[in-house]
Amino acid sequence: MGHTFQIYARLISVQIRSQMQYRFSFVMDLLATLFITFFEFGSLVLVLQRFETLDGWTVVEVALLVGSVEISFGMMDMVFSGFDPAFFGRFVRKGEFDQLLLRPINITVQVMGAEFATRRLGRIFIGAVILTTAVIAVDVAWTPIKILLVPTMLISMFLFFSGLFVFGATFSFWTVESIEAMNVLTYGGSYSMSHPMSVYQNWIRRFFTFVIPAIFLNYYPVLVILEKPDPFNMPSFAPFLSPVVGIAFITAALLFWQFGIRHYQSTGT
């Protein structure tokens, strides 16, 4: 385990050093990610200033959802960028995945170390600013349970989004090209989770409840933090299911990943 971690650390170190060789490009990518995230949230703030609330949620309350998603997705996109279906699809198509199979190193660690998107630090930073500001500004009585819910939902969403990337990468073994449906679930899913689930149509909400249970990751924990009533009358334990969903999702994804590796056939390139 220690040896595997050392290998992973070296792979990431190589990735960071290579990106630092082009510092201007790195800084521009970092700033671009930072400003895109900032302006996306800024546009939401402008809309809420016009309409005051979003289905009864104020801008500060929505910021709890947005900030948590930006941090978790940004961290996942940085650490698991090797599993990004778009990146991994090209990786398989060019035959570079075959090279990894020939090395006596854990294949999952190699894929994770194949790409490390440090430019995502801009998204993580803006997410941290939004979440911190919201935590300070929101008018609630913070209890130990509410405080614990914040890091719990961040870690749970990190695991959940990581699982989506791993699922998408595994499908590339059979499709070669990245599946656009996975972008709907990853990037589209993160956007959907940045808004109260009550604003969506019933079929969308049911999808994110019973098919992809994203509703339990940050929406229900934030309901508890804000002491808002549950509009869907879910069981009382629903706000505490986020770690269950996160762990179950990444576990299922890694099992599917191992299945994909065992049945992988080279593209011949």
Buried (B, 14 or more C-beta within 10 A) or exposed (E): EEEEEEBBEEBBEEBEEEBEEEEEEBEEBBEEBBEEBBEBBEEBBEEBEEEEEBEEBBBBBBBBBBBBBBBBBBBBBBBBBBBBBBBBBBBBBEEEBBEBEEEEBBBBBBBBBBBBBBBBBBBBBBBBBBBEBBBEEBEBEEEEEBEEBBEBBBBBBBBBBBBBBBBBBBBBBEBEEBBEEBBEBBBEBBBBBBBBBBEBEEEEBEBBBEEBBBBBBBBBBBBBBBEBEBEBEBEEEBBBBBBEBBBBBBEEBBEBBEEBBEEBEEEEE
